[in-house]
């Protein structure tokens, strides 16, 4: 039911910035969360950041805290991930996901019910 489409990936050098977008369905549940995950080759998928759609509360993994900023544009039904000071370790396929659990789910815990197709981010030194 929920459709997610990522965009904005690409190749950059270490220290540069990149912003990803996650466009969602034109209709939103009254309470759900969106999150950014990434998966590097040979590694498990990990949550990078997430945001509660209703009130904008956010979560960040320690590896990106202070460098990445997750935000949302409510009228556009779009979530963004501003990535600054990128490092080679940030290289991965980045996925957008939706947690429809509600009641604050998406911060301490994120249960992905829907996934986007992913967008590649490559950071070279």
Secondary structure, DSSP 4 states (H G I P E B T S, - for coil): ---EEEE--EEEETT--EEEEEEE-SS--SS-EEEEEEE-TTS--EEEEEEETTT--EEE-TTTBTTEEEEEETTTTEEEEEE-S--GGG-EEEEEEEE---TTTTSS----SEE---EEEEEE-
